[in-house]
């Protein structure tokens, strides 16, 4: 119980003091992901996926579908003023089970 409380506190502190995320457009998915970088794979006008390391620190890669579909989850990325915003929230169902938003380049942890 206490360990879970400390893990949640550490998540919130990382989000509060964490660095700002930036976007980097690439043609192919990178082999090694740099922290605090969201890689948008595909054409800049028609991106296919976004990939980045989980902000909780577990170092697991997160891949988000950016192609709008009716049957599968998809996300969108806005890059106003160089600060990315991802919609809707990202909720990992396995592993660390992080649930967060990225708003204006910052991680905002969802309340659980």
N, C-alpha and C positions, 0 to 999 in steps of 0.2 A: 504494500500500500504506500509506504513512504517512498520507495524507489520510484513508483509511478508518479508521485507528486513532484519529485526532483526532476524527472525526465520532462514533465510538462513545463516546469519552471525554466529549465535549460532551453527548451524550444522557444519560449516567449522571449527570453533574454537574447538569444541568437537573432530573432527577428527584430528586436528593438535596436540592438547594436550592430546588426549585420550590414554588410556593404550593399550598395545599390546594384541592382541587376542591370545589365546592358544587353542589347540585342546584337547578334552577329549573324548576317545572312551568309549561308554557305551552300555550295552545290551538292555536296555529299556530307553525310553525317560524320562528324569527327570521331576518331578512335578514342581519343582522350578528351574528356570534358573539363573545362576550366570552371572553377567555382564562380558563382555570381555572373555567369554568362548564359544567356538563353540563345541557343543556336536554332535558327529558322532555316530548315532544309527545303530547297526548291527555288523556283523563280520568285523574285521579290513580289511580283504582282499576283502570283498564284502559289503561295507556300503550301507544302504538303504536311510537314510535321514540325513540331518544336521539341527540342530535347535539352535537358539541363539536369544537373545534380540536384537531388532532393535537398532543400534548405535546412532540414533537421540535423544534417551532419552524418547521416548514415551512408552517404556517398553512392547511393543507388541512382541510376539514371532514370529519369522520368521522360516519357515520350507522349506528346499530346497530338492528336489528330487535328489538323487545321483545315481539313476539307469538309465543308458543311454537308451533313447527311441527315436523313430522317431516322435511320435505324441504329446508328452508332453514335456514341458520344463524340462531340467535336467542340473545339475551343476556338477563340479568336484572340488575336494579339493586336493591341493598339500601341503605337509608338509615338505618342505625342510629346514633343520636346525632348526626344531621346530617352524617355522613361517608359519602359514597357508596362502594359497592363494586360493581364490575362483574364478572360471571362469564359465560362463561369469558374468557380473555385476548383482547385485540384485536391482530390481526396484519394489517397492511396489505400486500397482495400487489403493489401498484404504488406509484409515487412513492418516498417515503422508506423504505418497507419496515419501518417501526417495528413492534416486537412488545413489548407491555407489558400489565401488569395495572393496574387502579386498585383499591387496597385502602385502606379507611378514608380516602378522599380524597387519597391520595398515589399517584404513578406509581411502579410497580415494573417496571423493565426486565427483559424475559426474556433469558436468556442465549442467545447465538447462536453 
